[in-house]
Amino acid sequence: MRLLVVALAVALITVHAQSPAPVSYVVTFPEPEHHWMQVEVTFPELGPTPLRTRMSRSSPGRYAVHEFAKNVFAIEARDGRGTALAVERVDADSWRIAGHDGTVRVTYRIFGDHVDGTYMAIDTTHAHLNTPAAFLWADDLASRPVRIRIVPPVEAGWTGVATQLFTTPDPWTFTAPNLQYFLDSPLEIADLVTGGFTLHTPTGETRAFRLAVHALDATQADVDALAGLVERLAREQAVVFGDVPALEPGAYTILLDLVPWADSDGMEHRNSTVITIPGLSLRTDEGRRSALPTISHEMFHLWNVERLRPADLEPFDFTRGNVSCCLWLAEGFTQYYGPLLLHRAGLSNALPIGSAIAALTAPGRRVRSAVEMSQQATFADAAVSNDAHDRSRTFFSYYTHGAAIALGLDLALRDRTGGRLSLDDYMRQLWRTYGAVPAPAPGLVARPYTLADLRQTLGALVDDQAFADDFFARYIEGREAIDYRRLLALAGFVLEPVAPTGAWPGEVAITETSGGLVVGGPAGTLVPFDTPAYAAGLDTGDRIVTIDGQPATRAAWEALRRGTPGDSHALVIERRDGRRAQTTLTMAADPARRIVPAESRRPLTDAERAFRDAWLGSRIR
């Protein structure tokens, strides 16, 4: 026994000796009222080549480029002996430091005053840190462990840190096993109110869930009451996948920042989520329930996207915009399950069916497929540009598009198999095949999926690859619309025209002026493709001067809808350059649709009620 202990001790010493020294951060807040913090980061045990350090350009869950380096200032570097080193800016987001002695200690200040899931914010009440927006890192040290120590400002009243980083005996010091995990780990440092609950896996293991709230008025009773609601929701979510994944730091953390100056946002991470809702009060049941839709969406990502993950997002590249084929599933299916699981948990009466109307009427669906819409995320997901764009008529959010596909596939599977299979079974099969595979390291995914994997898994589930190929070709890689009218009718919902005999010029934004109607309105919204107004040659910036020989007014424009499809109207329009032209506007049938419950007009049939209950009812037994 003594020999075994000695051998084990020697092995541990050897492993320790071979383990690289961690990259260490010390974070201080000399003047939080001015919205900046100071970071000292030490890169030890370097090779002889110059160190290249950088700020991230993108952030997990937000796929566009955000150029976080713009807020860095007062950057300095010293070696291990304290000798000053030259810091050469290589490009917009990186710096080169040469002549070191194997250690480089970089000190910099960084500004932030934007409370959401992407950026960082510092004031006298808290530090809200999205790590890619806050911390420099080194190109060649991605596998190094990370250690971070928070030094809160004196007399600020900040009581703790909420994060998915690994804890240490010091409540202000945390670690990460690698850079990928560190940069996916937000921190909320404030006077926090915390609560939580525990779930059990099918094998009897426990999984801890924690809520950490920064708000101006939240009490312990408020947070405990919210935790009780979230527990009901989490149990329904776990049933979909048949498991609750291992949580590497020991808990899943929901960080809620509810200060009035926040932006509305939610952002998923490996073992946590950040949710910002400006001024939300948890003092009432209504307030607590209003937080649940965002919590439902973001917590579902614990499975879908954080572990069940597209191959083109794994690992996440912090140096560029990240393009994915499959956000229609990663985000869109999550968008569908958000309200569905709240309904199953008895926490909301909202139904996950509105996306069907959007899919039928959105002009962008006819321009790009769900896959192509996913690939537009780098331009659409909080991306910033100053030039004009055409997204109002060419882009249909992959959130809504994906939710509509999820709705259609869920109902189609139930119909096709007589209720034996549903979208839950598809998600569970994807989870078992891809998401549940043990990770090689925290923050990484062992078996991400491809678009072909999704198609093949659906074919195997229904034992009919032709069905899966057809569904993907038409509705996911193609631009067709699912037959929602027939599928919703199975559950006793009627999809019908809003104005069956109404005339329609197209969804055209107009602003009334003394000289007529300006097309596009103040926002310059483009006229959609395949509409009567587009066919008539109208677009943003044009002015409609007369309609059928009379001055163009909003009342005259709205009166056109009281006609019938096929009616023609003479327009005089004025282009940007002042030249006038005559054109003809031929009205079409109004494509607007609505969904109404059949029981508002007649009793549900037994078959409709059974189908609806199987779809919307709780899965907890």
MARFIMI-548522 format. One record per residue (C-alpha): residue number from 1; x, y, z. Coordinates in pm, whole numbers, plus 50000, padded with zeros to 5 digits. Layout:
<atoms>
ATOM/pos/u/v/w
ATOM/NUM/X/Y/Z
...
</atoms>
This chain:
<atoms>
ATOM/pos/u/v/w
ATOM/1/50000/50000/50000
ATOM/2/50284/50239/50087
ATOM/3/50446/50176/49746
ATOM/4/50115/50251/49571
ATOM/5/50072/50577/49763
ATOM/6/50428/50683/49686
ATOM/7/50385/50596/49318
ATOM/8/50060/50793/49301
ATOM/9/50224/51090/49471
ATOM/10/50511/51082/49223
ATOM/11/50264/51063/48935
ATOM/12/50071/51361/49068
ATOM/13/50392/51560/49112
ATOM/14/50492/51473/48755
ATOM/15/50154/51575/48616
ATOM/16/50165/51897/48816
ATOM/17/50514/51973/48690
ATOM/18/50403/51923/48333
ATOM/19/50084/52128/48366
ATOM/20/50119/52475/48214
ATOM/21/50091/52771/48445
ATOM/22/49754/52944/48421
ATOM/23/49690/53277/48260
ATOM/24/49593/53498/48554
ATOM/25/49366/53802/48562
ATOM/26/49320/54054/48842
ATOM/27/49024/54288/48795
ATOM/28/48985/54613/48988
ATOM/29/48738/54901/48974
ATOM/30/48915/55225/49074
ATOM/31/48635/55452/48949
ATOM/32/48317/55254/48878
ATOM/33/48116/55574/48853
ATOM/34/48308/55646/48532
ATOM/35/48224/55305/48382
ATOM/36/48571/55156/48340
ATOM/37/48771/54884/48508
ATOM/38/49138/54791/48517
ATOM/39/49263/54448/48421
ATOM/40/49605/54303/48492
ATOM/41/49668/53981/48302
ATOM/42/49982/53772/48343
ATOM/43/50099/53535/48070
ATOM/44/50369/53309/48226
ATOM/45/50603/53041/48089
ATOM/46/50617/53182/47738
ATOM/47/50850/53074/47462
ATOM/48/51112/53307/47313
ATOM/49/50888/53446/47038
ATOM/50/50690/53768/47081
ATOM/51/50354/53740/47255
ATOM/52/50050/53830/47050
ATOM/53/49748/53925/47256
ATOM/54/49407/54031/47132
ATOM/55/49051/54126/47208
ATOM/56/48766/53917/47071
ATOM/57/48567/54033/46771
ATOM/58/48259/53816/46833
ATOM/59/48083/53648/47123
ATOM/60/47913/53308/47167
ATOM/61/47544/53320/47084
ATOM/62/47586/53643/46889
ATOM/63/47727/53571/46549
ATOM/64/47815/53915/46411
ATOM/65/48138/54111/46456
ATOM/66/48139/54364/46740
ATOM/67/48500/54490/46766
ATOM/68/48537/54485/47143
ATOM/69/48890/54630/47119
ATOM/70/48744/54976/47058
ATOM/71/48695/55028/47433
ATOM/72/49049/54935/47543
ATOM/73/49281/55218/47652
ATOM/74/49593/55282/47863
ATOM/75/49751/54948/47772
ATOM/76/50099/54878/47912
ATOM/77/50322/54571/47948
ATOM/78/50610/54460/48171
ATOM/79/50814/54143/48193
ATOM/80/50858/53920/48497
ATOM/81/51124/54151/48643
ATOM/82/50903/54458/48606
ATOM/83/51085/54600/48304
ATOM/84/50862/54799/48071
ATOM/85/50801/54641/47730
ATOM/86/50696/54801/47404
ATOM/87/50338/54728/47301
ATOM/88/50296/54731/46923
ATOM/89/49945/54746/46784
ATOM/90/49939/54494/46499
ATOM/91/49585/54552/46380
ATOM/92/49250/54672/46510
ATOM/93/49213/54401/46773
ATOM/94/49562/54268/46855
ATOM/95/49895/54376/47002
ATOM/96/50250/54232/46975
ATOM/97/50487/54233/47273
ATOM/98/50851/54132/47216
ATOM/99/51167/54124/47428
ATOM/100/51011/53957/47732
ATOM/101/51180/53715/47973
ATOM/102/50916/53441/47949
ATOM/103/50655/53638/48142
ATOM/104/50440/53924/48018
ATOM/105/50215/54122/48250
ATOM/106/49970/54343/48060
ATOM/107/49770/54616/48230
ATOM/108/49486/54795/48054
ATOM/109/49168/54984/48118
ATOM/110/48841/54916/47941
ATOM/111/48518/55113/47924
ATOM/112/48170/54962/47925
ATOM/113/47821/55091/47993
ATOM/114/47584/54866/47799
ATOM/115/47384/54608/47996
ATOM/116/47290/54319/47768
ATOM/117/47414/53975/47672
ATOM/118/47694/54090/47442
ATOM/119/47876/54383/47597
ATOM/120/47988/54492/47943
ATOM/121/47873/54756/48188
ATOM/122/48025/54906/48500
ATOM/123/47869/55151/48742
ATOM/124/47841/55195/49116
ATOM/125/47576/54921/49143
ATOM/126/47750/54638/48959
ATOM/127/47995/54506/48702
ATOM/128/47819/54319/48424
ATOM/129/48091/54144/48225
ATOM/130/48061/53945/47906
ATOM/131/48412/53799/47895
ATOM/132/48484/53844/47520
ATOM/133/48394/54212/47560
ATOM/134/48617/54256/47865
ATOM/135/48935/54047/47855
ATOM/136/49249/54030/47645
ATOM/137/49378/53683/47561
ATOM/138/49672/53526/47379
ATOM/139/49657/53346/47046
ATOM/140/49882/53057/47141
ATOM/141/49759/52988/47495
ATOM/142/49407/52858/47426
ATOM/143/49468/52532/47614
ATOM/144/49604/52703/47926
ATOM/145/49388/52712/48238
ATOM/146/49268/53054/48350
ATOM/147/49251/53208/48695
ATOM/148/49065/53532/48767
ATOM/149/49048/53732/49089
ATOM/150/48789/54005/49138
ATOM/151/48869/54297/49369
ATOM/152/48540/54479/49432
ATOM/153/48549/54852/49496
ATOM/154/48561/54954/49859
ATOM/155/48222/55048/50007
ATOM/156/48035/54959/49686
ATOM/157/47828/54698/49865
ATOM/158/47891/54427/49606
ATOM/159/47831/54102/49791
ATOM/160/47934/53838/49541
ATOM/161/47993/53707/49192
ATOM/162/47752/53501/48982
ATOM/163/47921/53303/48706
ATOM/164/47961/52958/48554
ATOM/165/48336/52971/48622
ATOM/166/48472/52715/48866
ATOM/167/48481/52825/49229
ATOM/168/48778/52823/49466
ATOM/169/48800/52857/49847
ATOM/170/48823/53233/49790
ATOM/171/48474/53359/49693
ATOM/172/48630/53628/49472
ATOM/173/48861/53395/49276
ATOM/174/48752/53162/48996
ATOM/175/48910/52934/48738
ATOM/176/48843/52799/48390
ATOM/177/49003/52489/48237
ATOM/178/49075/52655/47903
ATOM/179/49024/52973/47703
ATOM/180/48711/52849/47522
ATOM/181/48533/52796/47854
ATOM/182/48660/53123/48001
ATOM/183/48536/53332/47708
ATOM/184/48195/53167/47735
ATOM/185/48158/53257/48104
ATOM/186/47989/53589/48190
ATOM/187/48016/53743/48536
ATOM/188/47768/53952/48733
ATOM/189/47934/54125/49030
ATOM/190/47686/54306/49250
ATOM/191/47468/54294/49558
ATOM/192/47300/53973/49448
ATOM/193/46990/53791/49567
ATOM/194/47016/53419/49496
ATOM/195/46787/53118/49495
ATOM/196/46774/52777/49336
ATOM/197/46640/52427/49301
ATOM/198/46754/52076/49214
ATOM/199/46656/51839/48933
ATOM/200/46715/51466/48923
ATOM/201/46834/51268/48623
ATOM/202/46674/50934/48526
ATOM/203/46967/50761/48699
ATOM/204/46910/50950/49025
ATOM/205/47192/51205/48997
ATOM/206/47121/51560/49108
ATOM/207/47165/51876/48904
ATOM/208/47172/52212/49080
ATOM/209/47016/52522/48925
ATOM/210/47084/52866/49066
ATOM/211/46925/53207/49011
ATOM/212/47130/53521/49079
ATOM/213/46938/53847/49057
ATOM/214/47066/54202/49041
ATOM/215/46770/54437/49078
ATOM/216/46684/54749/49269
ATOM/217/46394/54597/49463
ATOM/218/46414/54215/49462
ATOM/219/46378/54033/49795
ATOM/220/46470/53679/49890
ATOM/221/46103/53582/49887
ATOM/222/46067/53719/49533
ATOM/223/46363/53521/49402
ATOM/224/46251/53204/49579
ATOM/225/45906/53239/49422
ATOM/226/46061/53282/49078
ATOM/227/46283/52978/49137
ATOM/228/45971/52772/49206
ATOM/229/45824/52870/48870
ATOM/230/46149/52803/48686
ATOM/231/46174/52459/48847
ATOM/232/45837/52361/48698
ATOM/233/45959/52479/48359
ATOM/234/46297/52304/48387
ATOM/235/46128/51973/48464
ATOM/236/45925/51997/48142
ATOM/237/46238/52084/47945
ATOM/238/46427/51787/48086
ATOM/239/46149/51550/47979
ATOM/240/46193/51654/47615
ATOM/241/46552/51530/47611
ATOM/242/46512/51253/47868
ATOM/243/46809/51374/48069
ATOM/244/46978/51669/48238
ATOM/245/47342/51703/48132
ATOM/246/47632/51710/48374
ATOM/247/47710/52067/48478
ATOM/248/48088/52093/48496
ATOM/249/48112/52366/48764
ATOM/250/47841/52195/48971
ATOM/251/47544/52415/48883
ATOM/252/47358/52594/48605
ATOM/253/47331/52966/48677
ATOM/254/47060/53204/48554
ATOM/255/47197/53559/48581
ATOM/256/46914/53813/48585
ATOM/257/47007/54180/48554
ATOM/258/46692/54389/48594
ATOM/259/46825/54743/48633
ATOM/260/46613/55009/48456
ATOM/261/46900/55113/48227
ATOM/262/46949/54764/48080
ATOM/263/46856/54655/47729
ATOM/264/46620/54361/47679
ATOM/265/46829/54057/47593
ATOM/266/46904/53695/47667
ATOM/267/47224/53504/47597
ATOM/268/47299/53137/47639
ATOM/269/47625/52989/47768
ATOM/270/47756/52641/47847
ATOM/271/47636/52632/48208
ATOM/272/47461/52965/48247
ATOM/273/47250/53229/48082
ATOM/274/47244/53607/48106
ATOM/275/46902/53771/48094
ATOM/276/46855/54147/48101
ATOM/277/46507/54298/48131
ATOM/278/46500/54673/48201
ATOM/279/46323/54766/48522
ATOM/280/46138/54437/48568
ATOM/281/46010/54398/48923
ATOM/282/45988/54050/49073
ATOM/283/45770/54172/49358
ATOM/284/45449/54045/49192
ATOM/285/45349/53716/49037
ATOM/286/45283/53901/48712
ATOM/287/45636/54041/48713
ATOM/288/45790/53702/48782
ATOM/289/45589/53535/48508
ATOM/290/45690/53803/48259
ATOM/291/46051/53688/48300
ATOM/292/45963/53329/48209
ATOM/293/45949/53351/47826
ATOM/294/46312/53463/47805
ATOM/295/46418/53216/48073
ATOM/296/46239/52936/47887
ATOM/297/46419/53013/47563
ATOM/298/46764/53057/47714
ATOM/299/46748/52761/47951
ATOM/300/46645/52530/47664
ATOM/301/46984/52616/47515
ATOM/302/47144/52416/47798
ATOM/303/47068/52124/47568
ATOM/304/47005/52274/47225
ATOM/305/47314/52463/47099
ATOM/306/47539/52441/47404
ATOM/307/47575/52062/47375
ATOM/308/47359/51969/47077
ATOM/309/47563/52197/46853
ATOM/310/47619/52269/46482
ATOM/311/47961/52164/46357
ATOM/312/48024/52504/46199
ATOM/313/48005/52668/46543
ATOM/314/48239/52426/46717
ATOM/315/48469/52549/46847
ATOM/316/48351/52909/46842
ATOM/317/48592/53145/46665
ATOM/318/48627/53468/46861
ATOM/319/48826/53639/46585
ATOM/320/48552/53663/46320
ATOM/321/48182/53644/46251
ATOM/322/48059/53284/46281
ATOM/323/47842/53149/45998
ATOM/324/47618/52847/46055
ATOM/325/47384/52644/45838
ATOM/326/47161/52547/46121
ATOM/327/47041/52834/46338
ATOM/328/46688/52751/46222
ATOM/329/46722/52450/46457
ATOM/330/46963/52588/46717
ATOM/331/46763/52909/46767
ATOM/332/46438/52849/46580
ATOM/333/46344/52517/46741
ATOM/334/46435/52674/47076
ATOM/335/46199/52960/46990
ATOM/336/45921/52705/46931
ATOM/337/45981/52514/47252
ATOM/338/45997/52828/47467
ATOM/339/45620/52897/47475
ATOM/340/45528/52530/47422
ATOM/341/45701/52421/47743
ATOM/342/45563/52713/47941
ATOM/343/45219/52598/47829
ATOM/344/45291/52236/47922
ATOM/345/45413/52351/48263
ATOM/346/45089/52541/48322
ATOM/347/45277/52873/48338
ATOM/348/45128/53039/48030
ATOM/349/44830/53018/47799
ATOM/350/45029/53137/47498
ATOM/351/45043/52887/47212
ATOM/352/45345/52823/46985
ATOM/353/45151/52876/46662
ATOM/354/45200/53239/46558
ATOM/355/45513/53156/46358
ATOM/356/45296/52979/46101
ATOM/357/45134/53307/45998
ATOM/358/45473/53475/45970
ATOM/359/45605/53190/45755
ATOM/360/45312/53222/45517
ATOM/361/45331/53599/45478
ATOM/362/45696/53702/45529
ATOM/363/45844/53821/45197
ATOM/364/46190/53698/45294
ATOM/365/46083/53333/45293
ATOM/366/46044/53349/44917
ATOM/367/46397/53488/44881
ATOM/368/46609/53267/45108
ATOM/369/46573/52920/45256
ATOM/370/46598/52848/45628
ATOM/371/46960/52744/45576
ATOM/372/47038/53065/45388
ATOM/373/46862/53272/45655
ATOM/374/47080/53107/45919
ATOM/375/47387/53210/45724
ATOM/376/47269/53572/45735
ATOM/377/47315/53589/46114
ATOM/378/47650/53764/46087
ATOM/379/47469/54055/45921
ATOM/380/47144/54045/46117
ATOM/381/47219/53947/46478
ATOM/382/47286/54289/46635
ATOM/383/47532/54369/46357
ATOM/384/47593/54738/46292
ATOM/385/47626/54905/45952
ATOM/386/47562/55255/45826
ATOM/387/47457/55183/45467
ATOM/388/47112/55101/45338
ATOM/389/47012/54734/45336
ATOM/390/46724/54528/45202
ATOM/391/46652/54300/45498
ATOM/392/46294/54424/45526
ATOM/393/46211/54224/45212
ATOM/394/46487/53963/45190
ATOM/395/46536/53851/45551
ATOM/396/46304/53636/45760
ATOM/397/46444/53573/46106
ATOM/398/46580/53223/46155
ATOM/399/46420/53237/46500
ATOM/400/46069/53270/46355
ATOM/401/46141/53066/46043
ATOM/402/46284/52785/46252
ATOM/403/45994/52799/46497
ATOM/404/45752/52763/46205
ATOM/405/45946/52462/46074
ATOM/406/45944/52308/46422
ATOM/407/45567/52357/46447
ATOM/408/45510/52200/46107
ATOM/409/45742/51906/46173
ATOM/410/45594/51842/46517
ATOM/411/45238/51827/46383
ATOM/412/45343/51632/46073
ATOM/413/45519/51364/46278
ATOM/414/45216/51327/46505
ATOM/415/44987/51301/46205
ATOM/416/45211/51064/46012
ATOM/417/45260/50819/46300
ATOM/418/44919/50838/46465
ATOM/419/45069/51014/46766
ATOM/420/45350/50761/46815
ATOM/421/45624/51014/46730
ATOM/422/45661/51389/46771
ATOM/423/45926/51658/46759
ATOM/424/46016/51558/47116
ATOM/425/46131/51222/46983
ATOM/426/46340/51389/46714
ATOM/427/46509/51618/46967
ATOM/428/46567/51324/47202
ATOM/429/46726/51120/46925
ATOM/430/46951/51410/46827
ATOM/431/47046/51452/47191
ATOM/432/47140/51088/47238
ATOM/433/47339/51073/46915
ATOM/434/47518/51408/46937
ATOM/435/47451/51618/47245
ATOM/436/47495/51354/47515
ATOM/437/47839/51240/47398
ATOM/438/48086/51326/47679
ATOM/439/48288/51639/47605
ATOM/440/48667/51616/47565
ATOM/441/48697/51919/47795
ATOM/442/48458/52168/47955
ATOM/443/48346/52418/47694
ATOM/444/48392/52181/47401
ATOM/445/48150/51950/47218
ATOM/446/48261/51600/47123
ATOM/447/48022/51533/46836
ATOM/448/47865/51838/46672
ATOM/449/47616/51776/46392
ATOM/450/47601/51873/46025
ATOM/451/47299/51951/45811
ATOM/452/47327/51603/45660
ATOM/453/47323/51454/46011
ATOM/454/46993/51628/46087
ATOM/455/46835/51495/45770
ATOM/456/46961/51142/45828
ATOM/457/46845/51137/46190
ATOM/458/46493/51236/46087
ATOM/459/46488/50960/45825
ATOM/460/46603/50701/46077
ATOM/461/46346/50817/46333
ATOM/462/46050/50767/46099
ATOM/463/46215/50478/45912
ATOM/464/46157/50667/45588
ATOM/465/46454/50855/45445
ATOM/466/46246/50969/45148
ATOM/467/46014/51159/45383
ATOM/468/46311/51328/45553
ATOM/469/46477/51415/45222
ATOM/470/46155/51564/45089
ATOM/471/46092/51767/45405
ATOM/472/46444/51909/45406
ATOM/473/46446/51977/45032
ATOM/474/46115/52165/45036
ATOM/475/46101/52344/45370
ATOM/476/46457/52373/45506
ATOM/477/46685/52392/45203
ATOM/478/46397/52506/44982
ATOM/479/46150/52792/45011
ATOM/480/45813/52622/45018
ATOM/481/45560/52679/45295
ATOM/482/45429/52391/45504
ATOM/483/45055/52318/45482
ATOM/484/44977/52468/45822
ATOM/485/44606/52490/45750
ATOM/486/44568/52112/45731
ATOM/487/44804/52037/46020
ATOM/488/44657/52291/46262
ATOM/489/44308/52163/46185
ATOM/490/44409/51828/46337
ATOM/491/44438/52006/46673
ATOM/492/44119/52205/46630
ATOM/493/44266/52534/46507
ATOM/494/44135/52716/46200
ATOM/495/44380/52903/45978
ATOM/496/44178/53146/45767
ATOM/497/44201/53476/45574
ATOM/498/44154/53791/45777
ATOM/499/43977/53968/45489
ATOM/500/43859/53701/45242
ATOM/501/43733/53950/44985
ATOM/502/43963/54241/45066
ATOM/503/44193/54410/44815
ATOM/504/44561/54449/44896
ATOM/505/44832/54679/44755
ATOM/506/45114/54516/44954
ATOM/507/45249/54595/45299
ATOM/508/45381/54940/45216
ATOM/509/45495/55190/45478
ATOM/510/45376/55540/45390
ATOM/511/45404/55883/45549
ATOM/512/45148/56150/45468
ATOM/513/45289/56490/45374
ATOM/514/45143/56804/45221
ATOM/515/45269/56690/44881
ATOM/516/45135/56333/44893
ATOM/517/45239/55998/45040
ATOM/518/45608/55921/45086
ATOM/519/45678/55551/45031
ATOM/520/45898/55378/45285
ATOM/521/45819/55602/45578
ATOM/522/46084/55751/45807
ATOM/523/46271/55419/45833
ATOM/524/46298/55379/45456
ATOM/525/46134/55035/45454
ATOM/526/46150/54879/45108
ATOM/527/45846/54765/44913
ATOM/528/45835/54382/44930
ATOM/529/45886/54165/44624
ATOM/530/45582/54001/44460
ATOM/531/45335/54268/44570
ATOM/532/45111/54498/44364
ATOM/533/45308/54802/44479
ATOM/534/45637/54645/44368
ATOM/535/45487/54553/44030
ATOM/536/45371/54914/43993
ATOM/537/45730/55032/44035
ATOM/538/45693/55188/44379
ATOM/539/45978/55182/44627
ATOM/540/46125/55373/44916
ATOM/541/46173/55744/44859
ATOM/542/45902/55773/44595
ATOM/543/45612/56011/44654
ATOM/544/45259/55919/44547
ATOM/545/45112/56248/44426
ATOM/546/44766/56142/44309
ATOM/547/44544/55833/44325
ATOM/548/44288/55806/44043
ATOM/549/44332/56175/43972
ATOM/550/44275/56289/44331
ATOM/551/44536/56411/44583
ATOM/552/44706/56117/44753
ATOM/553/44616/56101/45122
ATOM/554/44635/55826/45378
ATOM/555/44255/55801/45375
ATOM/556/44255/55756/44997
ATOM/557/44526/55490/45021
ATOM/558/44339/55296/45290
ATOM/559/44018/55318/45085
ATOM/560/44183/55104/44817
ATOM/561/44154/54805/45050
ATOM/562/43776/54833/45041
ATOM/563/43773/54735/44676
ATOM/564/43814/54387/44533
ATOM/565/44118/54196/44407
ATOM/566/44188/54287/44045
ATOM/567/44084/54653/44079
ATOM/568/44324/54889/43901
ATOM/569/44413/55242/44012
ATOM/570/44603/55514/43828
ATOM/571/44889/55666/44028
ATOM/572/45109/55964/43962
ATOM/573/45438/55924/44144
ATOM/574/45737/56149/44191
ATOM/575/46086/55997/44200
ATOM/576/46373/56119/44415
ATOM/577/46499/56348/44140
ATOM/578/46163/56525/44113
ATOM/579/46057/56363/43787
ATOM/580/45700/56240/43770
ATOM/581/45566/55920/43618
ATOM/582/45232/55749/43575
ATOM/583/45177/55387/43676
ATOM/584/44896/55144/43745
ATOM/585/44843/54967/44077
ATOM/586/44647/54642/44037
ATOM/587/44518/54513/44369
ATOM/588/44564/54153/44482
ATOM/589/44388/53932/44736
ATOM/590/44488/54010/45093
ATOM/591/44725/53732/45214
ATOM/592/44680/53815/45585
ATOM/593/44588/53510/45792
ATOM/594/44474/53443/46147
ATOM/595/44440/53134/46363
ATOM/596/44128/53084/46571
ATOM/597/44034/52792/46797
ATOM/598/43762/52580/46642
ATOM/599/43570/52573/46971
ATOM/600/43495/52943/46931
ATOM/601/43253/52834/46658
ATOM/602/43166/52474/46733
ATOM/603/43249/52198/46982
ATOM/604/43583/52024/46937
ATOM/605/43567/51668/46812
ATOM/606/43711/51394/47031
ATOM/607/43993/51345/46780
ATOM/608/44083/51715/46781
ATOM/609/44082/51730/47160
ATOM/610/44298/51419/47191
ATOM/611/44547/51550/46934
ATOM/612/44567/51888/47108
ATOM/613/44608/51738/47455
ATOM/614/44886/51507/47337
ATOM/615/45065/51803/47181
ATOM/616/45017/52073/47446
ATOM/617/44970/51871/47765
ATOM/618/45231/51819/48037
ATOM/619/45480/51534/47999
ATOM/620/45556/51507/48369
ATOM/621/45414/51191/48517
</atoms>
